[in-house]
Amino acid sequence: MGAEHYPPPWFSVAPMMEWTDNHYRTLARLISKKAWLYSEMLAAETIVYQTGNLDRFLAYGPEQHPIVLQIGGNNLENLAKATQLATPYGYDEINFNCGCPSPRVAGHGCFGVRLMLDPKFVAEAMCVIAANTNVPVSVKCRIGLDDHDSYNELCDFIYKVSSQSPTRHFIIHSRKALLNGISPADNRRIPPLKYEYYYALLRDFPDLQFTINGGINSIDEVNAARLEGAHGVMLGRAAYSNPWQILGLVDSAVYGAPLRSITRRQVLEQYQVYGDSVVRMYGLKPHIRDVMKPLLGLFHAEPRNVVWKRKVDAALLRCTTIKSILEETLGEIPDRVLDAPLTEVPSGSTDTFIKAKSLLPPPYTVSEEELL
Ligand SMILES: Cc1cc2nc3c(=O)[nH]c(=O)nc-3n(C[C@H](O)[C@H](O)[C@H](O)COP(=O)(O)O)c2cc1C
């Protein structure tokens, strides 16, 4: 099934290693039918060297469409092979990671965000990936790294990659990366967000698609970003830590569908069936803990949430099924919370993107050197 059969990627959940695994994506899909879901980043080498074990890394339930596979790497041959091996799994788009600052990734030669310094290689990589798949390809990057943080340098990167490869969609994590040894978590907090670079890209590359990412925490902000022209909005941490209030409103508030009549009790009943089938199939450890992990955000900011999570932690030491963990602990959560329908609650500042549009850098002009 091609991307045109799905709702447009107006809202997506970011790729997050160890977070957006099959379990989280299963939960996410129970709550939103329309959000685009990204896999965790998978290194091309992991795919290439695990050919006997591909399902473990690449298989997912059919209900997870639309779903994008993110791959990382710096070896053209492996990227080609990895894409070939992933193709039968039917992902709806292949995304290439040019934004990860982790020393485990960026420190190993040119991989992750360091690739932004080598747009020629990124263009080659995107050609190789596109040649081995029949679905669209995209790049996820930052707005720069270290001292390479001018708007013009970002544009040079976008210009070279888009003019020398079939890439038409870029996801812009709107802060630069610092490769001076700060942790990946600090790299998602310390460098300031510059949404004005994102909006300037929309102005300067009108033929390309851009998704904005970084620091967006509510559905009101998602809609505010779109109102100012964003083609798509990607949320990471907020969609993970508060799936009910974020994903629960995507279908109605972003896509205009009727508000879904679901409750968290119903979501848990369905997720429990999935979770216990995983535990039965793959064994108790570490799977029962992994299956429970995405649920821990379901009662974000609700009364007794902290106590409930503490009880779950204790229950994980004894219980052998998700059903028994939920039976033993859900008494902590009031029925009025468990049975509450989704409601649209206004939240978040919505003038951030208007301000960003008043700060646009001067328009990009391709230098003669680039044109040659
Ligand atoms: C735990 C975690 C793991 C992440 N792993 C990846 C990854 O595998 N690939 C990637 O491109 N970005 C990764 N990111 C970055 C997110 O995709 C996103 O760009 C970043 O969190 C900013 O968006 P947010 O402010 O909405 O969270 C990760 C972020 C987190 C919190």
PDBQT file of the ligand as one rigid body, heavy atoms in Angstrom, charges set to zero:
ROOT
HETATM    1  C1  LIG A 401      15.245   8.378  24.138  1.00  0.00    +0.000 C 
HETATM    2  C2  LIG A 401      15.433   9.065  22.820  1.00  0.00    +0.000 A 
HETATM    3  C3  LIG A 401      15.976   8.361  21.770  1.00  0.00    +0.000 A 
HETATM    4  C4  LIG A 401      16.135   8.984  20.512  1.00  0.00    +0.000 A 
HETATM    5  N1  LIG A 401      16.571   8.233  19.461  1.00  0.00    +0.000 NA
HETATM    6  C5  LIG A 401      16.600   8.789  18.214  1.00  0.00    +0.000 A 
HETATM    7  C6  LIG A 401      16.851   7.996  17.063  1.00  0.00    +0.000 A 
HETATM    8  O1  LIG A 401      17.004   6.774  17.134  1.00  0.00    +0.000 OA
HETATM    9  N2  LIG A 401      16.888   8.629  15.855  1.00  0.00    +0.000 N 
HETATM   10  C7  LIG A 401      16.665   9.991  15.728  1.00  0.00    +0.000 A 
HETATM   11  O2  LIG A 401      16.700  10.521  14.609  1.00  0.00    +0.000 OA
HETATM   12  N3  LIG A 401      16.401  10.739  16.808  1.00  0.00    +0.000 NA
HETATM   13  C8  LIG A 401      16.333  10.178  18.027  1.00  0.00    +0.000 A 
HETATM   14  N4  LIG A 401      15.961  10.933  19.104  1.00  0.00    +0.000 N 
HETATM   15  C9  LIG A 401      15.606  12.362  18.896  1.00  0.00    +0.000 C 
HETATM   16  C10 LIG A 401      14.106  12.500  18.606  1.00  0.00    +0.000 C 
HETATM   17  O3  LIG A 401      13.756  11.827  17.405  1.00  0.00    +0.000 OA
HETATM   18  C11 LIG A 401      13.720  13.989  18.477  1.00  0.00    +0.000 C 
HETATM   19  O4  LIG A 401      14.394  14.534  17.376  1.00  0.00    +0.000 OA
HETATM   20  C12 LIG A 401      14.085  14.785  19.728  1.00  0.00    +0.000 C 
HETATM   21  O5  LIG A 401      13.692  14.108  20.912  1.00  0.00    +0.000 OA
HETATM   22  C13 LIG A 401      13.450  16.179  19.685  1.00  0.00    +0.000 C 
HETATM   23  O6  LIG A 401      12.045  16.087  19.650  1.00  0.00    +0.000 OA
HETATM   24  P1  LIG A 401      11.151  16.317  20.976  1.00  0.00    +0.000 P 
HETATM   25  O7  LIG A 401      11.592  17.629  21.577  1.00  0.00    +0.000 OA
HETATM   26  O8  LIG A 401       9.742  16.333  20.488  1.00  0.00    +0.000 OA
HETATM   27  O9  LIG A 401      11.447  15.177  21.905  1.00  0.00    +0.000 OA
HETATM   28  C14 LIG A 401      15.792  10.346  20.349  1.00  0.00    +0.000 A 
HETATM   29  C15 LIG A 401      15.239  11.042  21.437  1.00  0.00    +0.000 A 
HETATM   30  C16 LIG A 401      15.047  10.413  22.655  1.00  0.00    +0.000 A 
HETATM   31  C17 LIG A 401      14.418  11.183  23.795  1.00  0.00    +0.000 C 
ENDROOT
TORSDOF 0
